[in-house]
Amino acid sequence: MPARLQVYRAMARVLGTFDSLGWRVGYRYGDRQLLEKVILPALAREVGVGHVLLVGCAWYTRDYPDLFPTSRVTTLDVDPAKSPFGAERHIVADMIALAAHLPPESLDAVVCNGVLGWGLDSPDDIETAFASAVACLRPGGHLLLGWNDIPPYNAVPPDAVAALDEVYPRAIPGLDQHSLIALERNQHCYQAFQKPEARS
């Protein structure tokens, strides 16, 4: 077993013990608190019993599936060592390979925070990844994007991603605006999109 996977599994066990005692260890930055306390719970209410994909796993996202108590949650991360922080249904894959793992129109929401510009970097890969995400969304499905609008992480900003032309801006769940700079220090932005409803 790779050493990093052993370390992350041990970390997950320790953090799980803290969680069970009511001592949640996580980031306390304002953008992360906004996501955890407002945006994701509001999205969970909108999605209900639907299927949610959370892209990217880390020690501080380990309990994000629990924020969707009535939903079916799948997590995805390219790094196999991050699996201990994923949901029960976890996919080890790059976001560009999403369509190989989930069927078209099978998701009610995709949450992609801290991935664009943080490993998903080349323009071609970004187009492929978001085209796949949009294809996997059901009509009316939601896309929540978190990214940093500072170099080098904003080399391909969302408004330059042609695949996102297939969705339209909507209010961030729990808020009344489509786009928000949630943390000035690193220009961490949240943006929300929705796939058009199917035409009858």
VOLOLO-661233 format. One record per residue (C-alpha): residue in three letters; residue number from 1; x, y, z. Coordinates in Angstrom, 3 decimals. Example, Ala and Ser with C-alpha at 12.3 -4.5 7.8 and 13.67 -1.06 7.14 Angstrom:
// residues 2
aa=ALA, i=1, px=12.300, py=-4.500, pz=7.800
aa=SER, i=2, px=13.670, py=-1.060, pz=7.140
***
This chain:
// residues 200
aa=MET, i=1, px=0.000, py=0.000, pz=0.000
aa=PRO, i=2, px=1.459, py=3.423, pz=-0.923
aa=ALA, i=3, px=2.762, py=5.352, pz=2.087
aa=ARG, i=4, px=0.587, py=8.390, pz=1.335
aa=LEU, i=5, px=-2.561, py=6.261, pz=1.300
aa=GLN, i=6, px=-1.582, py=4.792, pz=4.675
aa=VAL, i=7, px=-1.083, py=8.295, pz=6.073
aa=TYR, i=8, px=-4.431, py=9.539, pz=4.722
aa=ARG, i=9, px=-6.261, py=6.498, pz=6.061
aa=ALA, i=10, px=-4.770, py=7.076, pz=9.493
aa=MET, i=11, px=-5.689, py=10.761, pz=9.247
aa=ALA, i=12, px=-9.253, py=9.869, pz=8.260
aa=ARG, i=13, px=-9.571, py=7.568, pz=11.295
aa=VAL, i=14, px=-8.305, py=10.232, pz=13.695
aa=LEU, i=15, px=-10.523, py=12.924, pz=12.169
aa=GLY, i=16, px=-13.473, py=10.551, pz=12.263
aa=THR, i=17, px=-12.913, py=10.074, pz=15.994
aa=PHE, i=18, px=-12.847, py=13.836, pz=16.520
aa=ASP, i=19, px=-16.000, py=14.203, pz=14.412
aa=SER, i=20, px=-17.822, py=11.572, pz=16.471
aa=LEU, i=21, px=-16.984, py=13.545, pz=19.613
aa=GLY, i=22, px=-18.388, py=16.728, pz=18.080
aa=TRP, i=23, px=-14.948, py=18.281, pz=17.514
aa=ARG, i=24, px=-14.930, py=18.982, pz=13.801
aa=VAL, i=25, px=-11.505, py=19.965, pz=12.523
aa=GLY, i=26, px=-11.621, py=22.009, pz=9.322
aa=TYR, i=27, px=-10.650, py=25.270, pz=7.719
aa=ARG, i=28, px=-12.126, py=28.328, pz=9.407
aa=TYR, i=29, px=-11.685, py=30.735, pz=6.496
aa=GLY, i=30, px=-14.780, py=32.740, pz=5.605
aa=ASP, i=31, px=-15.125, py=31.265, pz=2.106
aa=ARG, i=32, px=-15.055, py=27.718, pz=3.434
aa=GLN, i=33, px=-17.537, py=28.570, pz=6.213
aa=LEU, i=34, px=-19.891, py=30.147, pz=3.667
aa=LEU, i=35, px=-19.704, py=27.010, pz=1.534
aa=GLU, i=36, px=-20.274, py=24.623, pz=4.431
aa=LYS, i=37, px=-22.902, py=26.542, pz=6.385
aa=VAL, i=38, px=-24.917, py=28.279, pz=3.641
aa=ILE, i=39, px=-24.261, py=27.194, pz=0.060
aa=LEU, i=40, px=-24.042, py=23.399, pz=0.297
aa=PRO, i=41, px=-26.988, py=23.044, pz=2.724
aa=ALA, i=42, px=-29.101, py=25.240, pz=0.413
aa=LEU, i=43, px=-28.044, py=23.163, pz=-2.590
aa=ALA, i=44, px=-28.919, py=20.003, pz=-0.664
aa=ARG, i=45, px=-32.431, py=21.328, pz=-0.087
aa=GLU, i=46, px=-32.825, py=22.065, pz=-3.796
aa=VAL, i=47, px=-31.485, py=18.679, pz=-4.913
aa=GLY, i=48, px=-33.433, py=16.647, pz=-2.349
aa=VAL, i=49, px=-33.175, py=12.957, pz=-3.206
aa=GLY, i=50, px=-31.135, py=13.612, pz=-6.354
aa=HIS, i=51, px=-27.614, py=12.557, pz=-7.283
aa=VAL, i=52, px=-24.751, py=14.932, pz=-6.419
aa=LEU, i=53, px=-21.129, py=14.760, pz=-7.595
aa=LEU, i=54, px=-18.450, py=16.404, pz=-5.449
aa=VAL, i=55, px=-15.238, py=16.872, pz=-7.444
aa=GLY, i=56, px=-12.028, py=16.903, pz=-5.406
aa=CYS, i=57, px=-11.411, py=15.386, pz=-1.974
aa=ALA, i=58, px=-9.270, py=16.476, pz=0.955
aa=TRP, i=59, px=-9.196, py=16.023, pz=4.718
aa=TYR, i=60, px=-11.366, py=19.117, pz=5.191
aa=THR, i=61, px=-14.070, py=17.898, pz=2.755
aa=ARG, i=62, px=-14.470, py=14.485, pz=4.373
aa=ASP, i=63, px=-17.905, py=15.282, pz=5.811
aa=TYR, i=64, px=-19.301, py=17.159, pz=2.813
aa=PRO, i=65, px=-21.360, py=14.111, pz=1.722
aa=ASP, i=66, px=-23.135, py=14.367, pz=5.106
aa=LEU, i=67, px=-24.333, py=17.861, pz=4.139
aa=PHE, i=68, px=-26.591, py=16.112, pz=1.581
aa=PRO, i=69, px=-28.558, py=13.829, pz=3.935
aa=THR, i=70, px=-31.281, py=12.848, pz=1.471
aa=SER, i=71, px=-29.162, py=12.811, pz=-1.693
aa=ARG, i=72, px=-27.073, py=10.135, pz=-3.349
aa=VAL, i=73, px=-23.525, py=11.504, pz=-3.252
aa=THR, i=74, px=-20.567, py=10.451, pz=-5.387
aa=THR, i=75, px=-17.089, py=11.900, pz=-4.972
aa=LEU, i=76, px=-14.326, py=12.032, pz=-7.574
aa=ASP, i=77, px=-10.599, py=12.670, pz=-7.211
aa=VAL, i=78, px=-7.686, py=11.871, pz=-9.502
aa=ASP, i=79, px=-5.430, py=10.952, pz=-6.546
aa=PRO, i=80, px=-6.136, py=7.425, pz=-5.243
aa=ALA, i=81, px=-4.604, py=8.357, pz=-1.888
aa=LYS, i=82, px=-7.482, py=10.826, pz=-1.307
aa=SER, i=83, px=-10.055, py=8.001, pz=-1.328
aa=PRO, i=84, px=-10.324, py=7.876, pz=2.504
aa=PHE, i=85, px=-11.809, py=11.376, pz=2.359
aa=GLY, i=86, px=-14.373, py=10.496, pz=-0.307
aa=ALA, i=87, px=-17.954, py=9.287, pz=-0.077
aa=GLU, i=88, px=-18.982, py=5.647, pz=0.058
aa=ARG, i=89, px=-19.455, py=5.946, pz=-3.724
aa=HIS, i=90, px=-16.050, py=7.250, pz=-4.815
aa=ILE, i=91, px=-14.459, py=7.385, pz=-8.259
aa=VAL, i=92, px=-10.695, py=7.575, pz=-8.726
aa=ALA, i=93, px=-10.378, py=9.481, pz=-11.984
aa=ASP, i=94, px=-9.564, py=12.818, pz=-13.536
aa=MET, i=95, px=-12.534, py=15.086, pz=-14.169
aa=ILE, i=96, px=-11.770, py=14.903, pz=-17.902
aa=ALA, i=97, px=-12.734, py=11.199, pz=-17.752
aa=LEU, i=98, px=-16.055, py=11.852, pz=-16.017
aa=ALA, i=99, px=-18.172, py=10.709, pz=-18.966
aa=ALA, i=100, px=-16.499, py=7.294, pz=-18.816
aa=HIS, i=101, px=-17.760, py=6.787, pz=-15.256
aa=LEU, i=102, px=-21.224, py=8.357, pz=-15.158
aa=PRO, i=103, px=-23.975, py=8.208, pz=-17.783
aa=PRO, i=104, px=-25.377, py=11.286, pz=-19.516
aa=GLU, i=105, px=-28.024, py=13.241, pz=-17.593
aa=SER, i=106, px=-27.480, py=11.215, pz=-14.414
aa=LEU, i=107, px=-26.553, py=14.044, pz=-12.017
aa=ASP, i=108, px=-28.682, py=16.694, pz=-10.349
aa=ALA, i=109, px=-25.698, py=18.746, pz=-9.210
aa=VAL, i=110, px=-21.941, py=18.983, pz=-9.685
aa=VAL, i=111, px=-19.824, py=20.824, pz=-7.106
aa=CYS, i=112, px=-16.354, py=21.672, pz=-8.424
aa=ASN, i=113, px=-14.434, py=23.783, pz=-5.914
aa=GLY, i=114, px=-10.667, py=24.253, pz=-5.932
aa=VAL, i=115, px=-10.082, py=22.201, pz=-9.077
aa=LEU, i=116, px=-10.064, py=24.743, pz=-11.921
aa=GLY, i=117, px=-6.511, py=26.120, pz=-11.969
aa=TRP, i=118, px=-5.424, py=23.668, pz=-9.280
aa=GLY, i=119, px=-4.592, py=20.613, pz=-11.393
aa=LEU, i=120, px=-7.232, py=21.131, pz=-14.061
aa=ASP, i=121, px=-5.106, py=23.619, pz=-15.962
aa=SER, i=122, px=-4.760, py=23.136, pz=-19.714
aa=PRO, i=123, px=-7.451, py=24.748, pz=-21.893
aa=ASP, i=124, px=-8.221, py=21.472, pz=-23.683
aa=ASP, i=125, px=-8.568, py=19.547, pz=-20.421
aa=ILE, i=126, px=-10.758, py=22.268, pz=-18.949
aa=GLU, i=127, px=-13.084, py=22.170, pz=-21.971
aa=THR, i=128, px=-13.283, py=18.367, pz=-21.837
aa=ALA, i=129, px=-13.909, py=18.315, pz=-18.087
aa=PHE, i=130, px=-16.726, py=20.867, pz=-18.119
aa=ALA, i=131, px=-18.281, py=19.497, pz=-21.305
aa=SER, i=132, px=-18.414, py=16.122, pz=-19.537
aa=ALA, i=133, px=-19.887, py=17.664, pz=-16.388
aa=VAL, i=134, px=-22.593, py=19.462, pz=-18.360
aa=ALA, i=135, px=-23.388, py=16.305, pz=-20.328
aa=CYS, i=136, px=-23.767, py=14.358, pz=-17.063
aa=LEU, i=137, px=-26.191, py=16.932, pz=-15.627
aa=ARG, i=138, px=-29.894, py=16.323, pz=-15.963
aa=PRO, i=139, px=-31.930, py=19.140, pz=-17.513
aa=GLY, i=140, px=-32.345, py=21.700, pz=-14.751
aa=GLY, i=141, px=-29.239, py=20.374, pz=-12.976
aa=HIS, i=142, px=-26.915, py=22.663, pz=-11.033
aa=LEU, i=143, px=-23.196, py=23.380, pz=-11.401
aa=LEU, i=144, px=-21.418, py=25.119, pz=-8.518
aa=LEU, i=145, px=-17.917, py=26.327, pz=-9.305
aa=GLY, i=146, px=-15.289, py=27.658, pz=-6.915
aa=TRP, i=147, px=-12.074, py=29.122, pz=-8.327
aa=ASN, i=148, px=-9.371, py=31.689, pz=-7.589
aa=ASP, i=149, px=-9.329, py=34.817, pz=-9.751
aa=ILE, i=150, px=-5.597, py=35.487, pz=-9.339
aa=PRO, i=151, px=-2.575, py=34.329, pz=-11.369
aa=PRO, i=152, px=-1.639, py=31.628, pz=-12.078
aa=TYR, i=153, px=-4.961, py=30.003, pz=-11.108
aa=ASN, i=154, px=-7.117, py=32.153, pz=-13.403
aa=ALA, i=155, px=-5.281, py=31.415, pz=-16.657
aa=VAL, i=156, px=-8.563, py=29.987, pz=-18.016
aa=PRO, i=157, px=-11.419, py=31.791, pz=-16.241
aa=PRO, i=158, px=-14.959, py=30.390, pz=-16.466
aa=ASP, i=159, px=-16.078, py=33.004, pz=-18.998
aa=ALA, i=160, px=-13.424, py=31.641, pz=-21.382
aa=VAL, i=161, px=-14.721, py=28.051, pz=-21.139
aa=ALA, i=162, px=-16.910, py=27.355, pz=-24.171
aa=ALA, i=163, px=-18.459, py=24.295, pz=-22.508
aa=LEU, i=164, px=-20.075, py=26.585, pz=-19.941
aa=ASP, i=165, px=-22.044, py=28.270, pz=-22.725
aa=GLU, i=166, px=-24.367, py=25.257, pz=-22.416
aa=VAL, i=167, px=-25.475, py=26.354, pz=-18.936
aa=TYR, i=168, px=-26.837, py=29.682, pz=-17.788
aa=PRO, i=169, px=-25.939, py=31.785, pz=-14.741
aa=ARG, i=170, px=-28.165, py=31.385, pz=-11.717
aa=ALA, i=171, px=-28.083, py=32.549, pz=-8.102
aa=ILE, i=172, px=-25.685, py=30.712, pz=-5.836
aa=PRO, i=173, px=-27.791, py=28.444, pz=-3.579
aa=GLY, i=174, px=-28.659, py=30.267, pz=-0.383
aa=LEU, i=175, px=-27.584, py=33.635, pz=-1.813
aa=ASP, i=176, px=-29.053, py=36.146, pz=-4.254
aa=GLN, i=177, px=-26.191, py=36.564, pz=-6.714
aa=HIS, i=178, px=-24.622, py=34.495, pz=-9.470
aa=SER, i=179, px=-21.010, py=35.339, pz=-8.610
aa=LEU, i=180, px=-19.368, py=36.201, pz=-5.309
aa=ILE, i=181, px=-15.800, py=36.846, pz=-4.175
aa=ALA, i=182, px=-15.947, py=34.941, pz=-0.903
aa=LEU, i=183, px=-12.391, py=35.593, pz=0.236
aa=GLU, i=184, px=-10.525, py=38.730, pz=-0.837
aa=ARG, i=185, px=-7.087, py=37.414, pz=0.137
aa=ASN, i=186, px=-6.993, py=34.849, pz=-2.671
aa=GLN, i=187, px=-9.930, py=36.132, pz=-4.758
aa=HIS, i=188, px=-11.790, py=32.873, pz=-4.163
aa=CYS, i=189, px=-14.989, py=33.123, pz=-6.210
aa=TYR, i=190, px=-18.153, py=31.069, pz=-6.199
aa=GLN, i=191, px=-20.339, py=30.959, pz=-9.300
aa=ALA, i=192, px=-23.484, py=28.978, pz=-9.967
aa=PHE, i=193, px=-24.945, py=27.720, pz=-13.226
aa=GLN, i=194, px=-27.962, py=25.687, pz=-14.287
aa=LYS, i=195, px=-28.562, py=23.435, pz=-17.269
aa=PRO, i=196, px=-31.627, py=24.437, pz=-19.281
aa=GLU, i=197, px=-34.749, py=22.379, pz=-18.810
aa=ALA, i=198, px=-35.547, py=19.979, pz=-21.624
aa=ARG, i=199, px=-37.782, py=21.400, pz=-24.330
aa=SER, i=200, px=-41.141, py=19.685, pz=-24.660
***
